[in-house]
Amino acid sequence: MTEDVVIAGAGPNGLMLACELRLAGVRPIVLERLPGRTEVNRANGLVGQVVRALDRRGLYERLSGSAEPPRPSAAFVFGAMPLDLSRLDDNPMYGLPVPQRRIEQALEERARELGVEIRRGHELTGLSQDADGVTAEIAGPEGGYRLRTRYLVGADGGHSVTRKLCGIGFPGVTRDDSVSRGAHVTVPAELIDPVTGGLNVPGYGPIPPFMHHRTDHGLFVYAPFPTGTLVNTTEWHQDGGDQPMSLDELRQSIRRVLGADLPFGPPEGEGPHQLRRLTGGNTRLAERFRDNRVLLLGDAAHVHSAIGGPGLNLGLQDAINLGWKLAAEIHGWAPPDLLDSYETERRPAAERVVMHTQAQSALIAPGPEVTALRALFGELLRDERTVKHIADMMSGADIRYDLDGTHPLIGRPAPDLVLETETGSVRLAELTRTARPLLLDLTPGAALAGALHGRHDRVDLVTAKPSREGLLTALLLRPDCYVAWASDSPNPDVKELDTLRAALASAFGPAR
Ligand SMILES: Cc1cc2nc3c(=O)[nH]c(=O)nc-3n(C[C@H](O)[C@H](O)[C@H](O)COP(=O)(O)OP(=O)(O)OC[C@H]3O[C@@H](n4cnc5c(N)ncnc54)[C@H](O)[C@@H]3O)c2cc1C
């Protein structure tokens, strides 16, 4: 028997892809070498457009515990420099402070609800492929076995076995000149400023929360997350040693970075608590994201510094980009270049993350030249346009896929619309939870329905009125909620209907 898709890795990106495939009517099998969910937590939150993307699948509500739509953050940080986002008209910087463990749990629950088979304790150890499919070799709890599949996706992390088995290079740089130490701690209440939420370090002074704080000797972060207070340092040209990490080691590091002692105790409450030392880091991008019937996803395709928390903004949106394209291949209606557009669309997104994390790493490093560069950068950040540029870059809102058409929304994520439908008022983000392509017809006479002839199996039609006056009269949305076509015309003419038909064919294949 041949499976449709096997995914190696039940990290956040593999699980997200499994959910997307299932929504698109494909049954993937997820292989995970670990027998249970890991206790190790990496990300402390999601940053950027991924938060809106999760809202469009109903996952934001689960993770935030709120029925309210996501709102952008008023402030963020770039290379330890504060970004005041409160004055931006169109602030793209959404945030969701949820630990990665919780994200993985929510995605696994969702995947299981949708009927995804997750095999824990099953490790991909080998693969070979031919014109029709891939044969995966797996080491499971009962011994080795093989699975035949039409496609295999390596979502198996930065050390990806899939990538290595395909001989795909992973060029980039490895730095080993910095040491980061972080732990959950308890800070005495009297050190916390009741107004700003900042930390008053005796002998040093106030440090704002969540803002990376650079000194001549390193970086200090105080992050009072709802799930626990994290304190973190980064130092350069200092040996991390090979002793197990301890709170005392963190204490000494803080003393070196701030030149003052921070009195803190062990964390309270239920763990698992973080106590971590990381030396150096990698910035690498896979030479190719695809090798015939094998594709790479998430950290398997790209790794970079965690500064600014861009990893899951990138990886989860990779998964949302890939899911519907792979499903279209399996259902047999994919246009010829659709699957390759996964790489042409997502590689530039990864390249931008590589660029801005490296730029931020340079801005936090020690040295008088860096201090001078920061002074200059600080001046540039007084200009709102620079802040907007950086916010768009960090959030991924500046990504525009190269799709045909002149409307400014084409190739961009759908705007947040509220619509009046026959059944009442609804947010566009609620209409996209099925992950089906959507033609949104806001023309007064519902003039576009005919254009879907021969594609009703693939594309849903929604007729509605916008709840607020605006120019937009129609949107063709891909399942990843990027705009494939749009119109401002109340009565689209023949020429415009032709452009709609061309966009339908280019994204969703020929009519049948
Ligand atoms: C210290 C740190 C802090 C971070 N902070 C943030 C943050 O705040 N925000 C953010 O967005 N990102 C953050 N990141 C990045 C984020 O954690 C990663 O981008 C994310 O985990 C990548 O997910 P993934 O699913 O691609 O890979 P992984 O999470 O690495 O998952 C890969 C899975 O594949 C499994 N696997 C491996 N090999 C095989 C095999 N051969 N067969 C079967 N299964 C296999 C592994 O066991 C694992 O479960 C941080 C990373 C680090 C290291």
Ligand as a Chemical Component Dictionary entry (heavy atoms), coordinates in Angstrom:
data_LIG
# 
_chem_comp.id                   LIG 
_chem_comp.type                 NON-POLYMER 
_chem_comp.pdbx_formal_charge   0 
_chem_comp.three_letter_code    LIG 
# 
loop_
_chem_comp_atom.comp_id 
_chem_comp_atom.atom_id 
_chem_comp_atom.alt_atom_id 
_chem_comp_atom.type_symbol 
_chem_comp_atom.charge 
_chem_comp_atom.model_Cartn_x 
_chem_comp_atom.model_Cartn_y 
_chem_comp_atom.model_Cartn_z 
_chem_comp_atom.pdbx_ordinal 
LIG C1  C1  C 0 16.693 28.500 22.583 1  
LIG C2  C2  C 0 15.693 28.666 21.486 2  
LIG C3  C3  C 0 14.703 29.611 21.624 3  
LIG C4  C4  C 0 13.765 29.793 20.612 4  
LIG N1  N1  N 0 12.820 30.741 20.761 5  
LIG C5  C5  C 0 11.902 30.914 19.795 6  
LIG C6  C6  C 0 10.844 31.858 19.966 7  
LIG O1  O1  O 0 10.725 32.540 20.986 8  
LIG N2  N2  N 0 9.929  31.974 18.966 9  
LIG C7  C7  C 0 9.991  31.210 17.830 10 
LIG O2  O2  O 0 9.135  31.347 16.965 11 
LIG N3  N3  N 0 10.982 30.299 17.660 12 
LIG C8  C8  C 0 11.918 30.125 18.602 13 
LIG N4  N4  N 0 12.892 29.197 18.436 14 
LIG C9  C9  C 0 12.909 28.387 17.194 15 
LIG C10 C10 C 0 11.932 27.191 17.263 16 
LIG O3  O3  O 0 12.082 26.519 18.489 17 
LIG C11 C11 C 0 12.211 26.269 16.090 18 
LIG O4  O4  O 0 12.190 27.036 14.901 19 
LIG C12 C12 C 0 11.185 25.118 16.013 20 
LIG O5  O5  O 0 11.315 24.215 17.071 21 
LIG C13 C13 C 0 11.351 24.364 14.695 22 
LIG O6  O6  O 0 10.327 23.416 14.610 23 
LIG P1  P1  P 0 10.483 22.140 13.655 24 
LIG O7  O7  O 0 9.171  21.410 13.777 25 
LIG O8  O8  O 0 10.934 22.565 12.321 26 
LIG O9  O9  O 0 11.674 21.307 14.276 27 
LIG P2  P2  P 0 11.854 20.700 15.727 28 
LIG O10 O10 O 0 11.106 21.469 16.741 29 
LIG O11 O11 O 0 13.312 20.516 15.927 30 
LIG O12 O12 O 0 11.149 19.279 15.626 31 
LIG C14 C14 C 0 11.718 18.247 14.870 32 
LIG C15 C15 C 0 11.137 16.923 15.367 33 
LIG O13 O13 O 0 11.623 15.880 14.532 34 
LIG C16 C16 C 0 11.973 14.766 15.330 35 
LIG N5  N5  N 0 12.951 13.988 14.574 36 
LIG C17 C17 C 0 14.260 14.285 14.342 37 
LIG N6  N6  N 0 14.824 13.352 13.558 38 
LIG C18 C18 C 0 13.848 12.451 13.281 39 
LIG C19 C19 C 0 13.814 11.273 12.514 40 
LIG N7  N7  N 0 14.904 10.820 11.865 41 
LIG N8  N8  N 0 12.659 10.562 12.432 42 
LIG C20 C20 C 0 11.545 11.009 13.073 43 
LIG N9  N9  N 0 11.529 12.146 13.843 44 
LIG C21 C21 C 0 12.665 12.844 13.925 45 
LIG C22 C22 C 0 12.534 15.392 16.589 46 
LIG O14 O14 O 0 12.496 14.491 17.675 47 
LIG C23 C23 C 0 11.584 16.578 16.774 48 
LIG O15 O15 O 0 10.449 16.231 17.534 49 
LIG C24 C24 C 0 13.840 28.999 19.433 50 
LIG C25 C25 C 0 14.836 28.024 19.304 51 
LIG C26 C26 C 0 15.747 27.860 20.321 52 
LIG C27 C27 C 0 16.808 26.799 20.167 53 
# 
loop_
_chem_comp_bond.comp_id 
_chem_comp_bond.atom_id_1 
_chem_comp_bond.atom_id_2 
_chem_comp_bond.value_order 
_chem_comp_bond.pdbx_ordinal 
LIG C1  C2  SING 1  
LIG C2  C3  SING 2  
LIG C2  C26 DOUB 3  
LIG C3  C4  DOUB 4  
LIG C4  N1  SING 5  
LIG C4  C24 SING 6  
LIG N1  C5  DOUB 7  
LIG C5  C6  SING 8  
LIG C5  C8  SING 9  
LIG C6  O1  DOUB 10 
LIG C6  N2  SING 11 
LIG N2  C7  SING 12 
LIG C7  O2  DOUB 13 
LIG C7  N3  SING 14 
LIG N3  C8  DOUB 15 
LIG C8  N4  SING 16 
LIG N4  C9  SING 17 
LIG N4  C24 SING 18 
LIG C9  C10 SING 19 
LIG C10 O3  SING 20 
LIG C10 C11 SING 21 
LIG C11 O4  SING 22 
LIG C11 C12 SING 23 
LIG C12 O5  SING 24 
LIG C12 C13 SING 25 
LIG C13 O6  SING 26 
LIG O6  P1  SING 27 
LIG P1  O7  DOUB 28 
LIG P1  O8  SING 29 
LIG P1  O9  SING 30 
LIG O9  P2  SING 31 
LIG P2  O10 DOUB 32 
LIG P2  O11 SING 33 
LIG P2  O12 SING 34 
LIG O12 C14 SING 35 
LIG C14 C15 SING 36 
LIG C15 O13 SING 37 
LIG C15 C23 SING 38 
LIG O13 C16 SING 39 
LIG C16 N5  SING 40 
LIG C16 C22 SING 41 
LIG N5  C17 SING 42 
LIG N5  C21 SING 43 
LIG C17 N6  DOUB 44 
LIG N6  C18 SING 45 
LIG C18 C19 SING 46 
LIG C18 C21 DOUB 47 
LIG C19 N7  SING 48 
LIG C19 N8  DOUB 49 
LIG N8  C20 SING 50 
LIG C20 N9  DOUB 51 
LIG N9  C21 SING 52 
LIG C22 O14 SING 53 
LIG C22 C23 SING 54 
LIG C23 O15 SING 55 
LIG C24 C25 DOUB 56 
LIG C25 C26 SING 57 
LIG C26 C27 SING 58 
# 
